[in-house]
Amino acid sequence: MNLGQLVRKSETEWWLPRAGKMRVPGILFATEDLLRDMDDKVAEQVANVAALPGIVTASYAMPDAHWGYGFPIGGVAAFAAEAGGVVSAGGVGFDISCGVRTIRTGLAVEEVRPKLEALADTLFRLVPCGVGSASRIRLGPADLDDLMLAGAGWAVAHGHGEDGDLAFMEERGCVAGARPDAVSAEAKHRQRDQLGTLGSGNHYLEVQAVAEIHDEPIAAAYGLRRGDVVLSVHCGSRGLGHQIGTDYLKTMLAEAKASGIELPERELACAPLDSRTGRAYLGAMRAAINCAMANREVITQFAREAFAEVFPSARLTLLYDVSHNTCKEEIHDVDGSARRLFVHRKGATRAFGPGHPDLPEAYRDAGQPVLIGGSMGTASYVLAGICGGPAFASAVHGAGRVLSRHAATRRWQGKAIVRDLGNRGIVLRSPSMRGLAEEAPGAYKDIDRVIEAAADARLARKVAKLIPLACAKG
C-alpha cells in the first residue's frame, strides 16, 4: 500500500483523510510493515465505505485487512438508521456468521499426543467436511424454519448439543429478529442437509495446545492453563448464508437506485435500514446467524462423540463462540451520547470489554473472549475485549490473506503441506489436496505480527497463544 495517502497518528493507527464523497475519515489499524504488505485496494475500499449514507465516526480496517467484496475483509463500519443509514450485504459477506468457537477438553498435551492420529481420524470420520459434504441430520421445511428462529437452542432441544453451552455463545446462541419468510426457497434448499458440516475453504476443526499464557488472571477466568488441549471450530452458515448474500445483493442494487443512493461501486449495494428491503435482509441475515450458531453447536456434539471414543474421560465444555461476519444492532457511545447503531463487521470480531451486560457472568470482570483463528499450521490466539476500545468494540478475526487461492495453488502442493506439517508433529486430514494448497500457511500474514498490532492498537488484550496438534480441513 502507498503510505503517502495516509496520516500517521501512532505506531498502529493511520488515518485516510476525508476526500471526494467520503462522509467520514478512514482509520486503519496496523504497523507500517503490515500496511506496506496490504494491497492499495484496501484503502480504496475503506474510502468507498466511508461514502455510504448514515455512516458514523469512521470507516475502519483491522490489521488483518485485505481486499474483499465491497467492504475490505477486516472492515468495520456502523450506521445510524435515524441518519439515513444503510445495511450492505457486502459489509457482512457471503459466509454470514462465519465464526470461531473454542472448547476446553480437560486434557493435557501429554495425554493426547500418543493418540493424536486416532483422534484426528475419528474427528474426520464423524464431522463431515469438504465441498458437498452432507450431514447425518436432514431438515424438513418446518424444522429449518424453527432452526432459523431458535438458533443453537434448536440443536440443544433436539439432542444435538448441551444446554450449558448456550450461556457461552454470542447472543446465547440465538439472535432476535430472524425472519425465515425473508429467506428464499433456494437458500433453504441448500441448508437442508448441511447442519453440522464444516464446508471447505479456510474452515477447520483443530485440536490445539495452549502454548503461552500472556495474562494469567484472564486466562484463569477463561479456564485456560499452559499445556491444556482445546478444540477450535471455524465455520459459518454454509450454503444458506451464501445464497442469502447472493439474493440480496441483486435486490439491494435496485433498492439503492430507487432510494437515490449513489454507490461508489456496485459491490457496495445497500438498502436504507428502514426500507422494506433493508428490514428483509436484516431478518434473513439473522436467520443465517442462527443457522451458523446451530451449525457450530452440532459440530461440537459430533466432536464430543469423537473424543468419547478416543478419550472417554474427556469433558468438552465451551469457552466461547463468536462470529466475525455480521451486522449487529448495538448501543455505542458516540461523542458522549449513547446511540443505536448497526455495526457491520466483515472479517472482524466483536470484542466487548469488562462489565458489558451481554457477557456471561463468568467473564463479566475479564471481558469477552475474542477468538482469533490462525491459518493452517500456524498459531491461533485467545484475546480479551477491553473497555473503551476503538472501532465500536471490534478486533481482528485471523491472519488475513496475502495471496489469492489461485496464486497459492501455483506455489504449493497439498501433499507437500501434509508432509511438512507432519514433520512438525501436526496431523492433517482433508478430502482435498487442492484445498490444502489454497490454504497453505504461506498464503497468509504472520499471525503473531497481526496480534501484536491489534494489542498495540488496543483493539483487544492478549491472553493465550494456541498451537495446532491436529487439523481437519475441508
N, C-alpha and C positions, 0 to 999 in steps of 0.2 A: 504494500500500500504506500502511496505517496503521502508522507507525513507533512508535507508543506501545506496541505489544506486544513490541518488540524492545529488547535491551540492547546498546548500542554498545560494542564492545571496541577498535576502532580506526577509521581513516577508511574501511576497506573490509571490516571484519569485524563482523557483527551476530549476536547470539545470540537464539534463541527459547527461553526457559527451559522446563524440563520442567513439564508441567501435564497434568491428566487422566490419560490412559492412555499418555502418552509414556514410553518407557523410557530415552531419551537426549535431550539437547537438540537443537535445530535450529541450524545455523550457515549464515548467508547471507553470501556474499562479494559486495559491491557498494558503490559510492559512494551517498551519500544521494540524489542525483538519480536514479540508476538504480533504487534501491529505490522511490522515490515513484512512478515510472512503472510499476512492476510491479502486477499485479492482486493483491488480497488472497488470492485462491485459491492463489497460490504458497506463502504462509506456511501456509495451511491444509493443503496437500498435504505440505509439509515436516513438519508436525506429525503427519499421518497416517502417513507413512512411519516416523517415529520411534516409533510404537506397534507396529510389526511385531516378532514374536519373533526373538530372536537378533541384533538389530542391535548393531553395535559402534561406540562412541565418539560418533557424532552422525549426524544426517540433514543432508546438505549441499545447498546450492543455489549454482550458479555465477552470475557477473554477468550472463549472458545468459538467465537462467531466465525461463520463462513457463509458464502453465497447460498441463498435458498430461493424458494419460490415466493416472490413478492417481498415478504419480510426476510431479512437475513436469519439463518438459523443461529440462535443465540440472541434473538431480538426481543425486546420488551417495549410495549407501549400501552398507555392507559388512556381511555376515552370517557368523556362525561356525556351522558345522554342529554342533560339539560343544555349543553353547549353544542348540540347538533352532532354529537359523537357517533361513530360508526363501529360496526363489527366487521371484521375481514376474515374470510376463510383462509386466506394466505397468511394471516397473522397467527393462526392456530396450527396450520399444517394438515397434511393428509392423514398422518397417523395420529388421530385425535387421542389425547390422554396417554400417549406413549409415556411410560414412566418406569421407575425402579422401586422395587421393594427388597428389603434386606431382612433375612430371617436368621435368628440365632438357632444353633443346633444343640448347644450344651456339650459339644465335643471339643476335644483338643487336637491339634495337628498331629501329635504323636499317635493318637488313636486312629485317625483317619488315613494317614499315609499308607499303612500296609494294605488297606482295602480300597485304595483310591480307584484303581481300574474297575473293580467290581461295582463301585458306587457310580462311576461315570457311565458304565454300561446300563445299569438299572435305571438311572435318570433318563438316559437317552431312549430307553425302551418304553418308559411309562409317560414321558412328556412329549407329545407329538411336536415336531419342528420341521421347518423347511417349506418350500413353496408347495402349495396344495395339500399341506398336512391337514388331517381331519381328526376330530375328537371322538372319543367313545360316547360323548354326550351329544345327542341330536335334539335340537329345539324345534318344537312346533310353533305356529304363529302366536298362539296365546302365551306360551312360555317366553318367547322372545320379547313380547310387549311387556310382560311382567318383569323380566330381567332388566329391560331398559329403564323401568321405573324404580326398581328396588336395588340395583347395583349388586355389590358384594353380598348384601343381605339376602338376595335371592339365592346365591350359591350356598350360603350357610344354611338357609332354611331348607334347601333340598339335599343336604348332606354332603355338600362339596366344599366345606370349609368349617372353621371353628368360630363360634360367637365371640371369643376373646380377641380375635383378630381385628374386629371392626373398630374398636377404640383407637387402634394404632394406624388407621388409614386416613388420608386426607378426606374431609367431609364424612368421616365414619363410614366410608365406602359407598356413599350414595349422595350425589348432588341433587338438590331440589330443582324442579322446573323442567325435567325431562319431558319430551313430547314424542312418543312413538308415532303419532299421527303425522309428524313432520319429517319422518324418515321414509325414503322411497322403498317401494317393493323390491327393487334390485338390491339396495343396501341390506335389507332384511334377509333376502335370499342368500347373500354372501356370508352372513353371520351364522346361518342355521347349524353348521357343523364345525365351527371354528372355536367354540368356547373351550378354553383350556389348552390352546395351542400357542407355540412361540412365534410361528411365522419365520420369515427369512431376514436378510439384510443384517443389520447390526444387533438384532435381538439375540438374547442369550440367557442361559441358565448356568450360573457359575458358582462352584464351590471355592471359597476364599478363606485365607488365613488373615487374622488381624496381626499385621507385621509391626506396626508402630502405633503408639498412643501419644497424641500431641496435647491433649487436655484431659488429665486424669479425672477431675470431678465430673465433667460432662460425659466422658466415656463410661464412668461408673453408673451415671443416671441412665445411660442407654444400655447398660448390661454388657459392655464390651471390655475384654481383657486381652492383653497381648498373648498370642498363641491360641486364641479361640478360633473355631471354624464357624463360618457363617455361609449362608446361601443367598445369592442375589439373583433376582429375576428382572430382566429388561424386555418389555414388550408393551403393546398397546391394544387398540380396538380392532386390529386386523382389517378384514375387507369391509366391514361395516363403516368404520371411520373414513377409510379411503373413498368409499362411494359417496358418503355424505359430503366430503370436501369437493369431490368432482361435481356432484349435483348442484351444490350451492354456488360454486364459482361461476357457473353459467347464469344462474338466476341473479346473482349479485351484479354481474356486468350490466344486465338490463335495468336493475333497480338503481344502480349508480347513475346511469344515463337519465332515467326518469326523474331522479331526485336532483339533477343538476350538479352532480359531483364530478369534478374534473380529475380523472385518475392520472397520476404520474406515469403509470404503466398498467397494462391490462391485468397483470398478475396481482395487483392490489385491489381487485374487485371487492366492493364492500357494499354495505347497506346501512342506512340510519338505524340506530339501536331501537328507535320507537316505530320503525316501519314494520309492515306485515312480514316482509322477507327477513328483516333483522331478527324479529321475535321468533320466526320459524326456525332460522338457523340456530339460534341460541338453544331452542328446545331440542333440535336434532343433535347438536353438539353435546349437550348434557346427556342425552340418551347414549351417545357413544362413550362419554366419560364413564358412565355407569357400567357399560359393557366391558370397558377396559379394566376397571377395578374388579369386576366379577371374574374376568379372564385371569388376572393375576392371582386371585383367590383360589380358583380351581387348579391352576398350575401348582400353587403351594400345596394343595391337598394331594395332588399326584406326587409331588416331591416327598411329602410325608410318607406316602406308601413306599416310595423307593428307599428312603432312609430306614423305614421299619424292616425292610427285607435285609439290609446290609448291616445296620446298626440298631438292633431292637431297643437299646437303651436311650437312643436319641429322643429329645423332646424339642420339636421345632416351634419356636414362638416368634411372633412377628415383632421386629424392631420398628419398622415404619414402612409406609407405602406413599409415594408422592409422584405426581405427574409432571411432565415438562412440555406438553403441547396442549394448552388450554386457553380459554378466555373465561376468567372468573370475575364475578361481581363481588367487590370487596370495598371496605371503607378504609381510606388512607388520608393521612394529614397532608394537606397541600397549602403551603403558606399560612399555617396556623389554623386552618379550618378543616374539619372532617368532611370528606366528600365521597360520594358513592361513585365508584369507577368500575369500568370494565377493563380488566388488566389482561392484555394478550401476552402470553409467554410462549414463544415458539423456540424450542430448544433452550429453555430456561426454566429453572426450578423455583417454586415458591420457597421462601426462607423466612418464616415468621420468627420474631425474636422472643425472648423470655417474657412471660406474663400474658401472651396473646390468648384471648379466651377460646380460640378454636383449637388449641393444643390439648393433647391428653394431659390429665392431671400429673401423670408420672414425669412428663417433660416440661411442665409449666415453668419451672425455675431454670431449666437448662436451655430452652429454646428448641425450635423444631429441628429434628434430624433432616439434613439435606444430603440426599444420596446421589453421589456422582459416579456414574459408570465409566470405567476406562475402556479402551479398545482391547481387542483380544490379545491376551498375553501380557498386558500391562496392568498397572495398579488401578484400583478404584479408591474412592475416599468417602468417608462419612464426615460431613461438616455439620455445623450448628448455626441456625439463624441468629442474628443479632438485632438488638433494638436500634432503631434509627438508621438502618442500612439504606443505601440508595436504591433507585430503580424499583420502587414500590415493593420492597421486600422480596427481591429476586436474586438468584445466583446462577452460576454456570450449571450445565447439565452433563457435561462429559469433556472429552478431549477436543473434539472438533476436527473435521477432515481437512487435510492439506492436499490430498489427491482424490480425483473422482474415482468411482468404482471401475470405470473403463481403464483409466490410467493405471490403477493398481493391478489389474489383471495382466497388463503388458509387462509389469515389473516383477510380479511374484507368481509362484505356483502353489496351489493348495497343498500338494504332497510335501513340498519343501517346508511349508509352515508347520505342518503336523510334525515333521521330523525335528525342526528347530525347537519348537516348544517342548517336544518330548525330551530333547536333550537337556532342557532346563527343568525337567521334572513336572511339566504341565501336561495333563492328559486332555486330549481334544477329541470331540466326537461331532461329526457333521455329516449330513447326507449329500453335501455338495462341495466338491473341491474348488469349483469356480467361486462359490460363495465365500469360501475361506480366503481366496486370493483377493476378492473385493474388499474384505475386511482385514487385510494384513495390518499388523501393528504400525508399520511404517507409513501407512496411508493417513495416519492421524498425528495431531500435535502431541508434544510431550506433556502428558497429564500432570506431571509434577510442576512444570512451569505454569500451566494454566491454574492449578490450585494455589500456587504461591501468589499469582496475580490477583486471584479472587480474594484471598485473605488480606493482601496488602490494600486492596480497594475497599475493604470492609463490607464485602458482599456476604460473607459468612466466615465462621471461625473453624479452623482445622481441629478435628477431633481424633480421627483414626485413619490409618492407611491400610488398605486391604490388598493382598496379592493373590493371584489366581493359583489354584491347585488343579482344578478340572473344569472344563467348559464344554457345554453342549450348545452348538450354534446351528441356526437354520441355514 
